[in-house]
Amino acid sequence: MANKENNEETLESLFGQVEEIIEDLEDKDVAIEEAFAKYEAGMKLLEKCNDRIDVIEKNVLKLSADGSTEAFE
C-alpha cells in the first residue's frame, strides 16, 4: 500500500514483504542462487523498515503534565 504523501510503502507493507521472503526461504526446494537473491532483498527491506521506524520514533509526541504535547527528542 502506498503512502499518499511521498508514495512510499507503509511499514506494514514492508513487514509483509519480509514475511513473504522468509516463507520463500523456508521452502526446501528453493535454489541457492534464488535464496541468496531473496536474502539480499530481505535485508534491503529490513533496512527500509529500520529507517521508517527511526522516522516514526522521531515523530512520537510526549504528553506534558498540563495535557499539552511536544515533540519527543
Predicted model as a PDB file, atoms N, CA, C, CB and O in Angstrom, pLDDT in the B-factor column:
MODEL        1                                                                  
ATOM      1  N   MET A   1       0.839  -1.171   0.000  1.00 39.00           N  
ATOM      2  CA  MET A   1       0.000   0.000   0.000  1.00 39.00           C  
ATOM      3  C   MET A   1       0.885   1.235   0.000  1.00 39.00           C  
ATOM      4  CB  MET A   1      -0.955  -0.003   1.208  1.00 39.00           C  
ATOM      5  O   MET A   1       1.834   1.300   0.781  1.00 39.00           O  
ATOM      6  N   ALA A   2       0.609   2.212  -0.844  1.00 39.00           N  
ATOM      7  CA  ALA A   2       1.468   3.376  -0.987  1.00 39.00           C  
ATOM      8  C   ALA A   2       1.041   4.496  -0.056  1.00 39.00           C  
ATOM      9  CB  ALA A   2       1.461   3.863  -2.422  1.00 39.00           C  
ATOM     10  O   ALA A   2      -0.148   4.689   0.198  1.00 39.00           O  
ATOM     11  N   ASN A   3       2.013   5.226   0.446  1.00 40.00           N  
ATOM     12  CA  ASN A   3       1.781   6.412   1.249  1.00 40.00           C  
ATOM     13  C   ASN A   3       1.443   7.543   0.293  1.00 40.00           C  
ATOM     14  CB  ASN A   3       3.021   6.762   2.142  1.00 40.00           C  
ATOM     15  O   ASN A   3       2.203   7.788  -0.644  1.00 40.00           O  
ATOM     16  N   LYS A   4       0.333   8.240   0.492  1.00 41.00           N  
ATOM     17  CA  LYS A   4      -0.116   9.250  -0.450  1.00 41.00           C  
ATOM     18  C   LYS A   4       0.807  10.463  -0.477  1.00 41.00           C  
ATOM     19  CB  LYS A   4      -1.521   9.682  -0.110  1.00 41.00           C  
ATOM     20  O   LYS A   4       0.920  11.113  -1.516  1.00 41.00           O  
ATOM     21  N   GLU A   5       1.465  10.786   0.625  1.00 44.00           N  
ATOM     22  CA  GLU A   5       2.311  11.973   0.680  1.00 44.00           C  
ATOM     23  C   GLU A   5       3.599  11.813  -0.116  1.00 44.00           C  
ATOM     24  CB  GLU A   5       2.640  12.300   2.110  1.00 44.00           C  
ATOM     25  O   GLU A   5       3.950  12.697  -0.897  1.00 44.00           O  
ATOM     26  N   ASN A   6       4.310  10.702   0.067  1.00 45.00           N  
ATOM     27  CA  ASN A   6       5.603  10.551  -0.581  1.00 45.00           C  
ATOM     28  C   ASN A   6       5.705   9.276  -1.402  1.00 45.00           C  
ATOM     29  CB  ASN A   6       6.692  10.574   0.446  1.00 45.00           C  
ATOM     30  O   ASN A   6       6.797   8.890  -1.821  1.00 45.00           O  
ATOM     31  N   ASN A   7       4.568   8.618  -1.635  1.00 45.00           N  
ATOM     32  CA  ASN A   7       4.495   7.424  -2.484  1.00 45.00           C  
ATOM     33  C   ASN A   7       5.423   6.305  -2.011  1.00 45.00           C  
ATOM     34  CB  ASN A   7       4.835   7.790  -3.916  1.00 45.00           C  
ATOM     35  O   ASN A   7       5.916   5.524  -2.825  1.00 45.00           O  
ATOM     36  N   GLU A   8       5.660   6.225  -0.715  1.00 70.00           N  
ATOM     37  CA  GLU A   8       6.467   5.147  -0.151  1.00 70.00           C  
ATOM     38  C   GLU A   8       5.550   4.095   0.454  1.00 70.00           C  
ATOM     39  CB  GLU A   8       7.456   5.690   0.914  1.00 70.00           C  
ATOM     40  O   GLU A   8       4.417   4.385   0.837  1.00 70.00           O  
ATOM     41  N   GLU A   9       6.045   2.896   0.531  1.00 85.00           N  
ATOM     42  CA  GLU A   9       5.279   1.807   1.113  1.00 85.00           C  
ATOM     43  C   GLU A   9       5.148   1.994   2.617  1.00 85.00           C  
ATOM     44  CB  GLU A   9       5.933   0.460   0.797  1.00 85.00           C  
ATOM     45  O   GLU A   9       6.012   2.585   3.264  1.00 85.00           O  
ATOM     46  N   THR A  10       4.057   1.482   3.155  1.00 91.00           N  
ATOM     47  CA  THR A  10       3.855   1.561   4.595  1.00 91.00           C  
ATOM     48  C   THR A  10       4.767   0.562   5.296  1.00 91.00           C  
ATOM     49  CB  THR A  10       2.377   1.297   4.958  1.00 91.00           C  
ATOM     50  O   THR A  10       5.269  -0.380   4.683  1.00 91.00           O  
ATOM     51  N   LEU A  11       4.968   0.783   6.565  1.00 92.00           N  
ATOM     52  CA  LEU A  11       5.766  -0.127   7.375  1.00 92.00           C  
ATOM     53  C   LEU A  11       5.137  -1.512   7.382  1.00 92.00           C  
ATOM     54  CB  LEU A  11       5.909   0.404   8.809  1.00 92.00           C  
ATOM     55  O   LEU A  11       5.840  -2.520   7.309  1.00 92.00           O  
ATOM     56  N   GLU A  12       3.824  -1.558   7.470  1.00 94.00           N  
ATOM     57  CA  GLU A  12       3.119  -2.842   7.470  1.00 94.00           C  
ATOM     58  C   GLU A  12       3.353  -3.596   6.165  1.00 94.00           C  
ATOM     59  CB  GLU A  12       1.616  -2.626   7.690  1.00 94.00           C  
ATOM     60  O   GLU A  12       3.555  -4.810   6.164  1.00 94.00           O  
ATOM     61  N   SER A  13       3.324  -2.862   5.056  1.00 95.00           N  
ATOM     62  CA  SER A  13       3.563  -3.476   3.752  1.00 95.00           C  
ATOM     63  C   SER A  13       4.980  -4.029   3.658  1.00 95.00           C  
ATOM     64  CB  SER A  13       3.319  -2.462   2.630  1.00 95.00           C  
ATOM     65  O   SER A  13       5.196  -5.124   3.138  1.00 95.00           O  
ATOM     66  N   LEU A  14       5.936  -3.271   4.161  1.00 95.00           N  
ATOM     67  CA  LEU A  14       7.332  -3.720   4.138  1.00 95.00           C  
ATOM     68  C   LEU A  14       7.504  -4.983   4.976  1.00 95.00           C  
ATOM     69  CB  LEU A  14       8.269  -2.608   4.654  1.00 95.00           C  
ATOM     70  O   LEU A  14       8.175  -5.925   4.554  1.00 95.00           O  
ATOM     71  N   PHE A  15       6.898  -5.004   6.163  1.00 95.00           N  
ATOM     72  CA  PHE A  15       6.977  -6.200   7.008  1.00 95.00           C  
ATOM     73  C   PHE A  15       6.321  -7.397   6.321  1.00 95.00           C  
ATOM     74  CB  PHE A  15       6.309  -5.941   8.373  1.00 95.00           C  
ATOM     75  O   PHE A  15       6.807  -8.524   6.425  1.00 95.00           O  
ATOM     76  N   GLY A  16       5.220  -7.147   5.625  1.00 96.00           N  
ATOM     77  CA  GLY A  16       4.552  -8.218   4.892  1.00 96.00           C  
ATOM     78  C   GLY A  16       5.450  -8.811   3.816  1.00 96.00           C  
ATOM     79  O   GLY A  16       5.475 -10.025   3.614  1.00 96.00           O  
ATOM     80  N   GLN A  17       6.187  -7.946   3.129  1.00 96.00           N  
ATOM     81  CA  GLN A  17       7.122  -8.415   2.108  1.00 96.00           C  
ATOM     82  C   GLN A  17       8.246  -9.237   2.733  1.00 96.00           C  
ATOM     83  CB  GLN A  17       7.705  -7.229   1.330  1.00 96.00           C  
ATOM     84  O   GLN A  17       8.658 -10.253   2.174  1.00 96.00           O  
ATOM     85  N   VAL A  18       8.737  -8.804   3.878  1.00 96.00           N  
ATOM     86  CA  VAL A  18       9.786  -9.544   4.576  1.00 96.00           C  
ATOM     87  C   VAL A  18       9.257 -10.925   4.973  1.00 96.00           C  
ATOM     88  CB  VAL A  18      10.277  -8.761   5.831  1.00 96.00           C  
ATOM     89  O   VAL A  18       9.959 -11.926   4.825  1.00 96.00           O  
ATOM     90  N   GLU A  19       8.027 -10.978   5.474  1.00 96.00           N  
ATOM     91  CA  GLU A  19       7.429 -12.263   5.854  1.00 96.00           C  
ATOM     92  C   GLU A  19       7.324 -13.201   4.654  1.00 96.00           C  
ATOM     93  CB  GLU A  19       6.041 -12.043   6.470  1.00 96.00           C  
ATOM     94  O   GLU A  19       7.582 -14.398   4.782  1.00 96.00           O  
ATOM     95  N   GLU A  20       6.947 -12.670   3.492  1.00 96.00           N  
ATOM     96  CA  GLU A  20       6.856 -13.491   2.287  1.00 96.00           C  
ATOM     97  C   GLU A  20       8.224 -14.066   1.914  1.00 96.00           C  
ATOM     98  CB  GLU A  20       6.290 -12.667   1.119  1.00 96.00           C  
ATOM     99  O   GLU A  20       8.334 -15.232   1.533  1.00 96.00           O  
ATOM    100  N   ILE A  21       9.252 -13.246   2.028  1.00 96.00           N  
ATOM    101  CA  ILE A  21      10.605 -13.707   1.715  1.00 96.00           C  
ATOM    102  C   ILE A  21      11.024 -14.805   2.678  1.00 96.00           C  
ATOM    103  CB  ILE A  21      11.607 -12.539   1.769  1.00 96.00           C  
ATOM    104  O   ILE A  21      11.619 -15.801   2.266  1.00 96.00           O  
ATOM    105  N   ILE A  22      10.719 -14.632   3.947  1.00 95.00           N  
ATOM    106  CA  ILE A  22      11.061 -15.657   4.936  1.00 95.00           C  
ATOM    107  C   ILE A  22      10.365 -16.973   4.600  1.00 95.00           C  
ATOM    108  CB  ILE A  22      10.672 -15.194   6.357  1.00 95.00           C  
ATOM    109  O   ILE A  22      10.977 -18.039   4.658  1.00 95.00           O  
ATOM    110  N   GLU A  23       9.096 -16.892   4.251  1.00 94.00           N  
ATOM    111  CA  GLU A  23       8.361 -18.104   3.870  1.00 94.00           C  
ATOM    112  C   GLU A  23       8.999 -18.767   2.651  1.00 94.00           C  
ATOM    113  CB  GLU A  23       6.886 -17.770   3.577  1.00 94.00           C  
ATOM    114  O   GLU A  23       9.133 -19.990   2.603  1.00 94.00           O  
ATOM    115  N   ASP A  24       9.393 -17.952   1.664  1.00 92.00           N  
ATOM    116  CA  ASP A  24      10.049 -18.495   0.468  1.00 92.00           C  
ATOM    117  C   ASP A  24      11.360 -19.175   0.822  1.00 92.00           C  
ATOM    118  CB  ASP A  24      10.300 -17.387  -0.556  1.00 92.00           C  
ATOM    119  O   ASP A  24      11.680 -20.235   0.284  1.00 92.00           O  
ATOM    120  N   LEU A  25      12.122 -18.563   1.733  1.00 93.00           N  
ATOM    121  CA  LEU A  25      13.418 -19.128   2.112  1.00 93.00           C  
ATOM    122  C   LEU A  25      13.274 -20.416   2.909  1.00 93.00           C  
ATOM    123  CB  LEU A  25      14.211 -18.120   2.917  1.00 93.00           C  
ATOM    124  O   LEU A  25      14.181 -21.249   2.916  1.00 93.00           O  
ATOM    125  N   GLU A  26      12.145 -20.583   3.577  1.00 93.00           N  
ATOM    126  CA  GLU A  26      11.910 -21.807   4.332  1.00 93.00           C  
ATOM    127  C   GLU A  26      11.568 -22.989   3.427  1.00 93.00           C  
ATOM    128  CB  GLU A  26      10.797 -21.590   5.334  1.00 93.00           C  
ATOM    129  O   GLU A  26      11.573 -24.135   3.874  1.00 93.00           O  
ATOM    130  N   ASP A  27      11.274 -22.717   2.173  1.00 88.00           N  
ATOM    131  CA  ASP A  27      10.970 -23.772   1.204  1.00 88.00           C  
ATOM    132  C   ASP A  27      12.258 -24.516   0.871  1.00 88.00           C  
ATOM    133  CB  ASP A  27      10.316 -23.182  -0.089  1.00 88.00           C  
ATOM    134  O   ASP A  27      13.225 -23.910   0.408  1.00 88.00           O  
ATOM    135  N   LYS A  28      12.276 -25.802   1.099  1.00 84.00           N  
ATOM    136  CA  LYS A  28      13.494 -26.593   0.879  1.00 84.00           C  
ATOM    137  C   LYS A  28      13.847 -26.741  -0.596  1.00 84.00           C  
ATOM    138  CB  LYS A  28      13.334 -27.964   1.493  1.00 84.00           C  
ATOM    139  O   LYS A  28      14.969 -27.128  -0.923  1.00 84.00           O  
ATOM    140  N   ASP A  29      12.907 -26.440  -1.492  1.00 90.00           N  
ATOM    141  CA  ASP A  29      13.153 -26.598  -2.920  1.00 90.00           C  
ATOM    142  C   ASP A  29      13.714 -25.342  -3.582  1.00 90.00           C  
ATOM    143  CB  ASP A  29      11.883 -26.993  -3.604  1.00 90.00           C  
ATOM    144  O   ASP A  29      13.933 -25.341  -4.793  1.00 90.00           O  
ATOM    145  N   VAL A  30      13.951 -24.285  -2.829  1.00 90.00           N  
ATOM    146  CA  VAL A  30      14.454 -23.049  -3.414  1.00 90.00           C  
ATOM    147  C   VAL A  30      15.934 -23.224  -3.787  1.00 90.00           C  
ATOM    148  CB  VAL A  30      14.267 -21.856  -2.426  1.00 90.00           C  
ATOM    149  O   VAL A  30      16.724 -23.748  -3.002  1.00 90.00           O  
ATOM    150  N   ALA A  31      16.292 -22.780  -4.989  1.00 93.00           N  
ATOM    151  CA  ALA A  31      17.675 -22.874  -5.467  1.00 93.00           C  
ATOM    152  C   ALA A  31      18.556 -21.921  -4.666  1.00 93.00           C  
ATOM    153  CB  ALA A  31      17.763 -22.553  -6.987  1.00 93.00           C  
ATOM    154  O   ALA A  31      18.089 -20.882  -4.200  1.00 93.00           O  
ATOM    155  N   ILE A  32      19.807 -22.270  -4.508  1.00 93.00           N  
ATOM    156  CA  ILE A  32      20.727 -21.462  -3.695  1.00 93.00           C  
ATOM    157  C   ILE A  32      20.870 -20.040  -4.238  1.00 93.00           C  
ATOM    158  CB  ILE A  32      22.102 -22.129  -3.636  1.00 93.00           C  
ATOM    159  O   ILE A  32      20.942 -19.083  -3.466  1.00 93.00           O  
ATOM    160  N   GLU A  33      20.910 -19.902  -5.569  1.00 95.00           N  
ATOM    161  CA  GLU A  33      21.026 -18.567  -6.160  1.00 95.00           C  
ATOM    162  C   GLU A  33      19.788 -17.724  -5.850  1.00 95.00           C  
ATOM    163  CB  GLU A  33      21.231 -18.670  -7.682  1.00 95.00           C  
ATOM    164  O   GLU A  33      19.885 -16.541  -5.525  1.00 95.00           O  
ATOM    165  N   GLU A  34      18.623 -18.364  -5.960  1.00 95.00           N  
ATOM    166  CA  GLU A  34      17.376 -17.671  -5.661  1.00 95.00           C  
ATOM    167  C   GLU A  34      17.301 -17.330  -4.177  1.00 95.00           C  
ATOM    168  CB  GLU A  34      16.169 -18.526  -6.075  1.00 95.00           C  
ATOM    169  O   GLU A  34      16.839 -16.249  -3.811  1.00 95.00           O  
ATOM    170  N   ALA A  35      17.749 -18.238  -3.328  1.00 95.00           N  
ATOM    171  CA  ALA A  35      17.749 -17.994  -1.889  1.00 95.00           C  
ATOM    172  C   ALA A  35      18.630 -16.796  -1.547  1.00 95.00           C  
ATOM    173  CB  ALA A  35      18.228 -19.241  -1.130  1.00 95.00           C  
ATOM    174  O   ALA A  35      18.255 -15.957  -0.728  1.00 95.00           O  
ATOM    175  N   PHE A  36      19.798 -16.719  -2.175  1.00 96.00           N  
ATOM    176  CA  PHE A  36      20.693 -15.597  -1.897  1.00 96.00           C  
ATOM    177  C   PHE A  36      20.059 -14.287  -2.357  1.00 96.00           C  
ATOM    178  CB  PHE A  36      22.058 -15.806  -2.589  1.00 96.00           C  
ATOM    179  O   PHE A  36      20.139 -13.282  -1.651  1.00 96.00           O  
ATOM    180  N   ALA A  37      19.431 -14.287  -3.533  1.00 96.00           N  
ATOM    181  CA  ALA A  37      18.784 -13.078  -4.044  1.00 96.00           C  
ATOM    182  C   ALA A  37      17.648 -12.646  -3.116  1.00 96.00           C  
ATOM    183  CB  ALA A  37      18.247 -13.314  -5.474  1.00 96.00           C  
ATOM    184  O   ALA A  37      17.483 -11.456  -2.845  1.00 96.00           O  
ATOM    185  N   LYS A  38      16.872 -13.605  -2.633  1.00 96.00           N  
ATOM    186  CA  LYS A  38      15.781 -13.292  -1.723  1.00 96.00           C  
ATOM    187  C   LYS A  38      16.318 -12.780  -0.382  1.00 96.00           C  
ATOM    188  CB  LYS A  38      14.897 -14.529  -1.507  1.00 96.00           C  
ATOM    189  O   LYS A  38      15.752 -11.858   0.206  1.00 96.00           O  
ATOM    190  N   TYR A  39      17.403 -13.377   0.094  1.00 96.00           N  
ATOM    191  CA  TYR A  39      18.021 -12.926   1.339  1.00 96.00           C  
ATOM    192  C   TYR A  39      18.482 -11.470   1.196  1.00 96.00           C  
ATOM    193  CB  TYR A  39      19.216 -13.843   1.720  1.00 96.00           C  
ATOM    194  O   TYR A  39      18.256 -10.645   2.081  1.00 96.00           O  
ATOM    195  N   GLU A  40      19.124 -11.177   0.082  1.00 97.00           N  
ATOM    196  CA  GLU A  40      19.601  -9.816  -0.165  1.00 97.00           C  
ATOM    197  C   GLU A  40      18.429  -8.827  -0.227  1.00 97.00           C  
ATOM    198  CB  GLU A  40      20.413  -9.764  -1.477  1.00 97.00           C  
ATOM    199  O   GLU A  40      18.500  -7.738   0.344  1.00 97.00           O  
ATOM    200  N   ALA A  41      17.360  -9.208  -0.916  1.00 97.00           N  
ATOM    201  CA  ALA A  41      16.174  -8.350  -0.994  1.00 97.00           C  
ATOM    202  C   ALA A  41      15.574  -8.152   0.392  1.00 97.00           C  
ATOM    203  CB  ALA A  41      15.123  -8.956  -1.951  1.00 97.00           C  
ATOM    204  O   ALA A  41      15.153  -7.048   0.736  1.00 97.00           O  
ATOM    205  N   GLY A  42      15.535  -9.210   1.184  1.00 96.00           N  
ATOM    206  CA  GLY A  42      15.010  -9.116   2.539  1.00 96.00           C  
ATOM    207  C   GLY A  42      15.821  -8.171   3.406  1.00 96.00           C  
ATOM    208  O   GLY A  42      15.259  -7.404   4.188  1.00 96.00           O  
ATOM    209  N   MET A  43      17.131  -8.223   3.271  1.00 97.00           N  
ATOM    210  CA  MET A  43      17.985  -7.329   4.054  1.00 97.00           C  
ATOM    211  C   MET A  43      17.749  -5.871   3.666  1.00 97.00           C  
ATOM    212  CB  MET A  43      19.464  -7.696   3.858  1.00 97.00           C  
ATOM    213  O   MET A  43      17.757  -4.992   4.527  1.00 97.00           O  
ATOM    214  N   LYS A  44      17.540  -5.613   2.383  1.00 97.00           N  
ATOM    215  CA  LYS A  44      17.249  -4.245   1.932  1.00 97.00           C  
ATOM    216  C   LYS A  44      15.904  -3.779   2.478  1.00 97.00           C  
ATOM    217  CB  LYS A  44      17.252  -4.165   0.387  1.00 97.00           C  
ATOM    218  O   LYS A  44      15.756  -2.624   2.878  1.00 97.00           O  
ATOM    219  N   LEU A  45      14.923  -4.682   2.494  1.00 97.00           N  
ATOM    220  CA  LEU A  45      13.623  -4.336   3.065  1.00 97.00           C  
ATOM    221  C   LEU A  45      13.732  -4.042   4.556  1.00 97.00           C  
ATOM    222  CB  LEU A  45      12.623  -5.465   2.829  1.00 97.00           C  
ATOM    223  O   LEU A  45      13.100  -3.109   5.052  1.00 97.00           O  
ATOM    224  N   LEU A  46      14.527  -4.828   5.273  1.00 96.00           N  
ATOM    225  CA  LEU A  46      14.711  -4.591   6.703  1.00 96.00           C  
ATOM    226  C   LEU A  46      15.384  -3.249   6.953  1.00 96.00           C  
ATOM    227  CB  LEU A  46      15.535  -5.716   7.329  1.00 96.00           C  
ATOM    228  O   LEU A  46      15.081  -2.578   7.939  1.00 96.00           O  
ATOM    229  N   GLU A  47      16.282  -2.859   6.082  1.00 97.00           N  
ATOM    230  CA  GLU A  47      16.927  -1.544   6.206  1.00 97.00           C  
ATOM    231  C   GLU A  47      15.880  -0.439   6.031  1.00 97.00           C  
ATOM    232  CB  GLU A  47      18.074  -1.385   5.154  1.00 97.00           C  
ATOM    233  O   GLU A  47      15.886   0.551   6.762  1.00 97.00           O  
ATOM    234  N   LYS A  48      14.980  -0.618   5.054  1.00 95.00           N  
ATOM    235  CA  LYS A  48      13.892   0.351   4.875  1.00 95.00           C  
ATOM    236  C   LYS A  48      13.015   0.402   6.118  1.00 95.00           C  
ATOM    237  CB  LYS A  48      13.040  -0.005   3.639  1.00 95.00           C  
ATOM    238  O   LYS A  48      12.608   1.479   6.554  1.00 95.00           O  
ATOM    239  N   CYS A  49      12.726  -0.767   6.688  1.00 95.00           N  
ATOM    240  CA  CYS A  49      11.916  -0.832   7.908  1.00 95.00           C  
ATOM    241  C   CYS A  49      12.592  -0.059   9.039  1.00 95.00           C  
ATOM    242  CB  CYS A  49      11.682  -2.300   8.328  1.00 95.00           C  
ATOM    243  O   CYS A  49      11.944   0.726   9.731  1.00 95.00           O  
ATOM    244  N   ASN A  50      13.870  -0.279   9.221  1.00 95.00           N  
ATOM    245  CA  ASN A  50      14.607   0.421  10.279  1.00 95.00           C  
ATOM    246  C   ASN A  50      14.584   1.926  10.063  1.00 95.00           C  
ATOM    247  CB  ASN A  50      16.053  -0.073  10.342  1.00 95.00           C  
ATOM    248  O   ASN A  50      14.407   2.687  11.014  1.00 95.00           O  
ATOM    249  N   ASP A  51      14.761   2.361   8.815  1.00 93.00           N  
ATOM    250  CA  ASP A  51      14.713   3.791   8.508  1.00 93.00           C  
ATOM    251  C   ASP A  51      13.337   4.365   8.834  1.00 93.00           C  
ATOM    252  CB  ASP A  51      15.056   4.039   7.027  1.00 93.00           C  
ATOM    253  O   ASP A  51      13.224   5.443   9.417  1.00 93.00           O  
ATOM    254  N   ARG A  52      12.292   3.628   8.450  1.00 91.00           N  
ATOM    255  CA  ARG A  52      10.924   4.084   8.694  1.00 91.00           C  
ATOM    256  C   ARG A  52      10.651   4.151  10.195  1.00 91.00           C  
ATOM    257  CB  ARG A  52       9.905   3.149   8.002  1.00 91.00           C  
ATOM    258  O   ARG A  52      10.023   5.101  10.662  1.00 91.00           O  
ATOM    259  N   ILE A  53      11.105   3.172  10.949  1.00 89.00           N  
ATOM    260  CA  ILE A  53      10.916   3.167  12.401  1.00 89.00           C  
ATOM    261  C   ILE A  53      11.634   4.356  13.037  1.00 89.00           C  
ATOM    262  CB  ILE A  53      11.428   1.844  13.011  1.00 89.00           C  
ATOM    263  O   ILE A  53      11.102   4.978  13.956  1.00 89.00           O  
ATOM    264  N   ASP A  54      12.828   4.675  12.561  1.00 86.00           N  
ATOM    265  CA  ASP A  54      13.556   5.834  13.082  1.00 86.00           C  
ATOM    266  C   ASP A  54      12.752   7.117  12.890  1.00 86.00           C  
ATOM    267  CB  ASP A  54      14.922   5.961  12.396  1.00 86.00           C  
ATOM    268  O   ASP A  54      12.681   7.951  13.793  1.00 86.00           O  
ATOM    269  N   VAL A  55      12.149   7.272  11.714  1.00 80.00           N  
ATOM    270  CA  VAL A  55      11.334   8.455  11.439  1.00 80.00           C  
ATOM    271  C   VAL A  55      10.126   8.500  12.373  1.00 80.00           C  
ATOM    272  CB  VAL A  55      10.872   8.465   9.966  1.00 80.00           C  
ATOM    273  O   VAL A  55       9.787   9.551  12.917  1.00 80.00           O  
ATOM    274  N   ILE A  56       9.488   7.353  12.549  1.00 78.00           N  
ATOM    275  CA  ILE A  56       8.318   7.286  13.424  1.00 78.00           C  
ATOM    276  C   ILE A  56       8.701   7.649  14.853  1.00 78.00           C  
ATOM    277  CB  ILE A  56       7.686   5.882  13.381  1.00 78.00           C  
ATOM    278  O   ILE A  56       7.985   8.402  15.512  1.00 78.00           O  
ATOM    279  N   GLU A  57       9.816   7.124  15.335  1.00 75.00           N  
ATOM    280  CA  GLU A  57      10.261   7.417  16.699  1.00 75.00           C  
ATOM    281  C   GLU A  57      10.508   8.904  16.891  1.00 75.00           C  
ATOM    282  CB  GLU A  57      11.530   6.632  17.027  1.00 75.00           C  
ATOM    283  O   GLU A  57      10.213   9.450  17.954  1.00 75.00           O  
ATOM    284  N   LYS A  58      11.045   9.562  15.876  1.00 72.00           N  
ATOM    285  CA  LYS A  58      11.326  10.991  15.987  1.00 72.00           C  
ATOM    286  C   LYS A  58      10.057  11.822  16.005  1.00 72.00           C  
ATOM    287  CB  LYS A  58      12.209  11.439  14.847  1.00 72.00           C  
ATOM    288  O   LYS A  58      10.055  12.958  16.479  1.00 72.00           O  
ATOM    289  N   ASN A  59       8.973  11.248  15.485  1.00 69.00           N  
ATOM    290  CA  ASN A  59       7.713  11.974  15.445  1.00 69.00           C  
ATOM    291  C   ASN A  59       6.796  11.668  16.621  1.00 69.00           C  
ATOM    292  CB  ASN A  59       7.001  11.668  14.173  1.00 69.00           C  
ATOM    293  O   ASN A  59       5.684  12.188  16.703  1.00 69.00           O  
ATOM    294  N   VAL A  60       7.264  10.828  17.520  1.00 69.00           N  
ATOM    295  CA  VAL A  60       6.450  10.490  18.689  1.00 69.00           C  
ATOM    296  C   VAL A  60       6.293  11.741  19.558  1.00 69.00           C  
ATOM    297  CB  VAL A  60       7.097   9.316  19.509  1.00 69.00           C  
ATOM    298  O   VAL A  60       7.235  12.503  19.776  1.00 69.00           O  
ATOM    299  N   LEU A  61       5.088  11.912  20.031  1.00 62.00           N  
ATOM    300  CA  LEU A  61       4.827  13.070  20.902  1.00 62.00           C  
ATOM    301  C   LEU A  61       4.742  12.610  22.343  1.00 62.00           C  
ATOM    302  CB  LEU A  61       3.518  13.800  20.492  1.00 62.00           C  
ATOM    303  O   LEU A  61       4.231  11.529  22.636  1.00 62.00           O  
ATOM    304  N   LYS A  62       5.248  13.440  23.237  1.00 60.00           N  
ATOM    305  CA  LYS A  62       5.102  13.122  24.650  1.00 60.00           C  
ATOM    306  C   LYS A  62       4.087  14.074  25.257  1.00 60.00           C  
ATOM    307  CB  LYS A  62       6.464  13.210  25.395  1.00 60.00           C  
ATOM    308  O   LYS A  62       4.008  15.242  24.879  1.00 60.00           O  
ATOM    309  N   LEU A  63       3.339  13.578  26.172  1.00 55.00           N  
ATOM    310  CA  LEU A  63       2.276  14.332  26.811  1.00 55.00           C  
ATOM    311  C   LEU A  63       2.823  14.978  28.082  1.00 55.00           C  
ATOM    312  CB  LEU A  63       1.059  13.420  27.129  1.00 55.00           C  
ATOM    313  O   LEU A  63       3.370  14.297  28.949  1.00 55.00           O  
ATOM    314  N   SER A  64       2.673  16.293  28.183  1.00 60.00           N  
ATOM    315  CA  SER A  64       3.112  17.023  29.375  1.00 60.00           C  
ATOM    316  C   SER A  64       2.060  16.904  30.464  1.00 60.00           C  
ATOM    317  CB  SER A  64       3.384  18.512  29.045  1.00 60.00           C  
ATOM    318  O   SER A  64       0.926  16.501  30.205  1.00 60.00           O  
ATOM    319  N   ALA A  65       2.443  17.256  31.678  1.00 59.00           N  
ATOM    320  CA  ALA A  65       1.535  17.168  32.823  1.00 59.00           C  
ATOM    321  C   ALA A  65       0.283  18.036  32.611  1.00 59.00           C  
ATOM    322  CB  ALA A  65       2.265  17.597  34.112  1.00 59.00           C  
ATOM    323  O   ALA A  65      -0.786  17.697  33.118  1.00 59.00           O  
ATOM    324  N   ASP A  66       0.401  19.139  31.877  1.00 66.00           N  
ATOM    325  CA  ASP A  66      -0.749  20.011  31.661  1.00 66.00           C  
ATOM    326  C   ASP A  66      -1.620  19.574  30.487  1.00 66.00           C  
ATOM    327  CB  ASP A  66      -0.280  21.420  31.437  1.00 66.00           C  
ATOM    328  O   ASP A  66      -2.593  20.247  30.147  1.00 66.00           O  
ATOM    329  N   GLY A  67      -1.270  18.452  29.872  1.00 64.00           N  
ATOM    330  CA  GLY A  67      -2.085  17.928  28.776  1.00 64.00           C  
ATOM    331  C   GLY A  67      -1.637  18.355  27.398  1.00 64.00           C  
ATOM    332  O   GLY A  67      -2.166  17.868  26.399  1.00 64.00           O  
ATOM    333  N   SER A  68      -0.670  19.258  27.320  1.00 69.00           N  
ATOM    334  CA  SER A  68      -0.169  19.681  26.014  1.00 69.00           C  
ATOM    335  C   SER A  68       0.853  18.661  25.521  1.00 69.00           C  
ATOM    336  CB  SER A  68       0.461  21.108  26.089  1.00 69.00           C  
ATOM    337  O   SER A  68       1.381  17.859  26.291  1.00 69.00           O  
ATOM    338  N   THR A  69       1.112  18.713  24.235  1.00 65.00           N  
ATOM    339  CA  THR A  69       2.088  17.781  23.662  1.00 65.00           C  
ATOM    340  C   THR A  69       3.270  18.553  23.087  1.00 65.00           C  
ATOM    341  CB  THR A  69       1.434  16.902  22.566  1.00 65.00           C  
ATOM    342  O   THR A  69       3.150  19.716  22.700  1.00 65.00           O  
ATOM    343  N   GLU A  70       4.396  17.885  23.042  1.00 67.00           N  
ATOM    344  CA  GLU A  70       5.597  18.465  22.443  1.00 67.00           C  
ATOM    345  C   GLU A  70       6.365  17.340  21.777  1.00 67.00           C  
ATOM    346  CB  GLU A  70       6.481  19.205  23.511  1.00 67.00           C  
ATOM    347  O   GLU A  70       6.205  16.170  22.127  1.00 67.00           O  
ATOM    348  N   ALA A  71       7.188  17.698  20.827  1.00 64.00           N  
ATOM    349  CA  ALA A  71       7.957  16.687  20.103  1.00 64.00           C  
ATOM    350  C   ALA A  71       8.888  15.952  21.064  1.00 64.00           C  
ATOM    351  CB  ALA A  71       8.766  17.332  18.953  1.00 64.00           C  
ATOM    352  O   ALA A  71       9.535  16.562  21.915  1.00 64.00           O  
ATOM    353  N   PHE A  72       8.939  14.657  20.912  1.00 61.00           N  
ATOM    354  CA  PHE A  72       9.831  13.825  21.732  1.00 61.00           C  
ATOM    355  C   PHE A  72      11.236  13.901  21.151  1.00 61.00           C  
ATOM    356  CB  PHE A  72       9.333  12.338  21.791  1.00 61.00           C  
ATOM    357  O   PHE A  72      11.437  13.633  19.966  1.00 61.00           O  
ATOM    358  N   GLU A  73      12.201  14.263  21.977  1.00 59.00           N  
ATOM    359  CA  GLU A  73      13.584  14.370  21.497  1.00 59.00           C  
ATOM    360  C   GLU A  73      14.502  13.515  22.308  1.00 59.00           C  
ATOM    361  CB  GLU A  73      14.061  15.804  21.533  1.00 59.00           C  
ATOM    362  O   GLU A  73      15.704  13.480  22.047  1.00 59.00           O  
TER     363      GLU A  73                                                      
ENDMDL                                                                          
END                                                                             
